[in-house]
Amino acid sequence: MNIHVSTPPQVEKKSRVGLAIADGDIHPRARNAKSLHPYLAQRWRDHMDTFGMTLKHGYQAGPLYPKGNPDASRRDSYAPDGSPPGASLDFMREQLLDRYDVELGILNAITPAPGNAQNPDLAIALASAMNDWQEAEWTSQEARLKASIVVPYEDAYASAKEIDKWARHNDFAQILMMSRTAEPMGQRRYWPIFEAACRNNIPLGVHAFGYGGHPITSGGWPSYYIEEMSGHSQCCQALLASMVLEGVFEHFPTLRLVLIEAGFAWMPPLAWRLDKHAQKFKSELPHLKMRPSEYIKRNVWITTQPMEEPIKRKQLHDTMEWIGWDCLIFATDYPHWDFDDPEYALPIRLDDEKKAMFFRENARAVYGV
């Protein structure tokens, strides 16, 4: 559901959802280019001032596609003090946490995204700085928020070191990667990250987007932003197929994977197709002891934003039923323009038990909060 608001509505203390909720995807943002400087060594402050962060994509600077709203955000998400969307904790409290009675919010800091950096040492430094910044300026100031550990995921061993540093810290709830990695995510180069996740008993969150140095389609760069938006699900299908078929979930049976901001209706047909082909090509996959769909049902959770909106609402119910009511995590994507308002996002009725699972209990369970 897309929400466009020109005048912020009157803040309400309790949401009409009827219960306190969990939000699986909130995006904090630095106020400006120098906001991370207190957490960076002087070498990297100078580097960022002089060169910035060169990204792994075919453009020298700037986003691939112009956004309909500034910074891909709601027009009303600029704070009264001029802070950009997602940069003011006080305004986030007013617009999101207090208004909708959010008792648990998962922060996914994707700007800047160190995994997109061409310079591997800068990626390591930025990831460390962003984790220090989240703890100092967000989670230590607001008990309802839990951060995601930002990692320089193209360097899996440096990522594992960062995970070991923060995973047992009470303010961090998951590890954060982006979906478009340099190679398919199931390949061995990323396994130290999965091992660290299991060793520390912390979920791995994979958020849509990112730049791995390749076009975002198999045939090159698309023409329109709508193709970029619709491609969220495609990249997550590819990474999930890779992780299943490469044997990640067989080798790491306790790994909890949370797929973020890619929709979810694509998951059942992908699982059906994988099951069908795995049966035919089972001689190629002797390392898999279960059907692909069984690994998906055991090891994968998925956030609900952007919410699917079929004309026949029963189709949405059937899709959610197949995925499993315990595997869906509600998310708003605040402060982005396609924000899902919890009061209106779900177009079907649920009984009280499923409603509580959907809006709160599943997040509590997967994040151990």
N, C-alpha and C positions, 0 to 999 in steps of 0.2 A: 504494500500500500504506500503510495507516494503522498506525502504531506507537504503542502506549500502554505506557509503562514506569513502574512505580511505584518500583522500585529500580534505579539505574543499574547495568548489567552491568559485569563486570570488564573494564577497558580492555585491548585487545589491540594489540600493536605493528604487526601486519600483518593486512590484511583477507583474508577467505576468498575475495574476488573473484579473487585470484591475481596482481594487478598494481596498481601505483600508479594512482590514478584522478584525474579532474578532476570538480569539482562546479560546475555552472553556475548555482546559485541558493542562496546563503547570505545570511541576513538579520542584519546587525549592528544593534544597537539602543543608543541612548543610555541611560545608567544612570538618569537622572532628567531632569526638565524643565529643569534648569540646566546639564546637561552640555555643551550647545552654547554657553553664554554666553561662554567664552573666545574663541570664534571669531566672535562677533557684536559689532557696534558698540553703545555704550551705549544709543542710541536704540531699537534692536531688543530689547535685554535688557529695557528698561522696557516696551516694547510687549507682549512675550510675558508678562511678569509681570502686567501689567494686563489685557490683553485675550485673550491666547492667540492661537490661529490659527483664524479663522473659516473653515469649510470650504464648498465649493461643493455643498452638498446640503441637503435640506429639513428638517434637524434642527439645533437650536441647538447641541447638544453630544453627544458620545458616538458609539459605533458604531451603524450601522444595525440590526444584529441581534446579540443576545447570542451569545457563542461557547460551545461545549461545554467548552472549556478556557480558562483565563485567557490573555488576549493572543493567542488563536489558537495557542497553543504547547503543546508536550509538557509534561506535568506534571513530568517529571524534568529540565527544562532550566533551572530556577532554580539558579544557582551556589551553592556552599556559603557564600559570603560574603554571600548575599542579593541579588545582582545579578539583575535580571529576565532572561528568556530572550534570548539573543543579545548580552547586554551585557558579558560577561566573555570576554576573549580567551583567558585561561588555561583556562577551562572549555570553550570551543569547541575548543581544541587537544585536550583530554582526550576530549570526547564525540564529536568529528567528525574533526578533521584527523589525529590520531595513530591513533585506533582504526581508521579506514578507509584509512589510508595515502593521504590526499588530497595530491597534489603541486601541484595548482592549484585554488584556490577563488575563484569570482567573487562578490564582495560586491554585493548589491542592497539599498541602504538605502532602505526604503520607509516608515519611521516616524521623524519626520513626513515627509509627502510634499509638498514645496513646490508642486508643480503643482496640488495641491488647494486652495491658499490663495486666498481671495477677494481679499485685498490683494496687488496685483501687486508692489509694492516689497518687501513682506515675503517674498514668494516668491523674489525675487532674492537677498535677504540670506540666507535660510535655505539655499538651494541652495549658495551660496558657503561658508557656515559648515559645511555637511555634508561638502563636499569637503575642506575643511581638516581637519575632524575625522577623516575616514576616513584621510587621509594621516598625520596625527600619531599617532593612537591605534590604528590597525589595520595598514595596509600597511607602514609604516616599522618596525613591531615584529614582523611576521611575513611572511617572504619568500614563503610559499606563497599568500598572499592578494593578489588584484588587485581594485581598486575599480571601481565604475561611476560615471561623472560624473553627478551629480544636476543636473538643469536645471529652470528655471522655464518649462516648455515652452509655456505659454500666451502667453509673450512670446518669440517665436522669435529675435529679434535679441539679446536678453539671453542666451538659451540658447547661441547661436552664440559669443558672447563667452566664456562659461564653458567651452565646448568647446575653443576655441582656447587657453585658459589651461592646460588640463589634459591634452589629448589626447596630447601628445608626452611626458608624464611616464610613466616606466616603471611606476609603481604603478597606473595606470588602464588598464583593458582595453576598456571600452565606454561608451557614453552610455546613460542610463536615463530612459525615459519610462514613464508608466502608460497602460493601454489605453483608459480612459474619458476621452477628451479632450472639450473643449467643443464641437468640431465634428469631423466625420469626418477621420481623420488624414491622408488623402491630399490634403486641400485646401491651397491655396497658402499659407495663413498659417503652415504648419509647414515649408515648403520650406527656409527658411534653416537649419533644424536638419539637414536631409538634406544640404544643400550643405556644411555644416561637417563633417559626418561623413565625406563623401567627400574633402574638402580635406585632412583630417587622417588619412585612411585608418584609421578606427576604426569598429567595428560599432555599430549602434544596437540596444539591447535594449529591448523593450517588455514590461513586466510586467503581468500581469492585475491588475484592481482600479483604484482611483482614482475621483474624483468630478469630473465635468465640469459639474455644475450641473443635470443632468437625471436622471429616473428611470433605473434600470438595465435596464428593459425598455421595449419600444415602447408598452406600455399602462399604465405607471405603476409604483408600488412593489410588489414582491412581498410575500407574507405571511411567508415562511419563509426561514431561513438556507440551507436546502438549495437554494433557487432562486438565491440569491446565489452559492453554490459552483458550481452547474451552469452558471451564466451566464458563467463565465470564458471558455469556448470561444466563446460567442455574440459577446462583445464583440471577441474577437480575429478572428473571422471577418469582422465588420463593418469593422474597421480594415484588414485585409488586402485585402478587396475594394476598399475605397476607395483604398488606395495603388496597387493594380494598375490599376484603371480610370481613375484620375485621371492616370495616366502617370508616377508617381513613379519606377518602375524603368526606364522608357524614357528619362526625362530624366536619371536618376542611375544609370547601368548598373553602377557599382561599389559601390553601396550594399549593405551586408550587414545584413540585418534578422534579429534573434534574438527569437523570441516565447517568453515565459517564463511558466511555471506556468498553462498553459491546456489541458493535454493535447495530443494530436496526431492522434487518429484522425479528427477532423473535416476535416483538410486535404485528403485525396483527394476526397471528395464535393463539397467546396466548389470545388475546381479543375475537376472535371468539369462542374459546373453553370455555372461562369463560362465555360468553353470553349464549352459548348452555346449559351448566350445571346449570347456575344460574336460567334459566327458569324452569328446571326440579326440582331443589331443592330450589325453592323460599320460601317454608315454613320455611327453615332453616335460611333464610336471610331477615327477615322482616325489618331489619334496613336499607337495601339498597333501595333507592327510584328510582334509575336509573339502567340501564344495566351497567355491569362492563366496557364495551367499552366506555360508555359515560363519566365515571369518568376518564378513561385513557386519552381520548381526551381533557377533560377539565383541568386536573390537572398535566399532565405529559409532560415534554420535554426530549429530549434525544440527547446526543452528537453522532457525526457520526464516531468516531474512535473506533475500526478499521472499515474502510470503507468496506461495502459489495461489492463483485466483482463477480456477476453472469455472466455466459457466455452470456446469453441473456440479454442485457442491459435494455431492456424494462421492465424486471421484477424488476429491481432496481427502475426505474421510478414509476412503479405501487405501489411498497412498500412505497416509500416516499410520494406518493400521498395519500395513505390511512392514514399514520401517520399524515400528514398535513404539508404543506410547512412552516407553521409558528411555528412548534414544533421541528424542527431539528436545532441543534447548531453545527457548524463546530468546529472540534478540531484536533490538531496535535499530542498530547501526547508527545511533546518535553520534555526531550531529549531521549526518549526510542527508542529501536531498531526498533519497528514497527511504527515509526513516519510517519504520513500522510502528505506528502508535498502538500500544498494547490494548487500548480501549476499543479499537476498530479493526485491528490487523487480522484477527482470526474470523473467517467468514462462516464458520460452522459452530454449532452448539456442542459442548462437551458436558458430561456429567461431572460432578464435583471432584471425584477422584482423578479423572483424566485432566481436568482443568488445573488442579494443583500440581500434577506431574509436569504438565506442559509449561506452566508459567513459573514454577519454582523448584519442585522437588528433584527433577532430573539434573538441573545444574548443581544443586546441593550435593547430589550423589556423586556425579562425575568429578567434581572439584573437591570433594571431601570437606565441604564447609557446613 
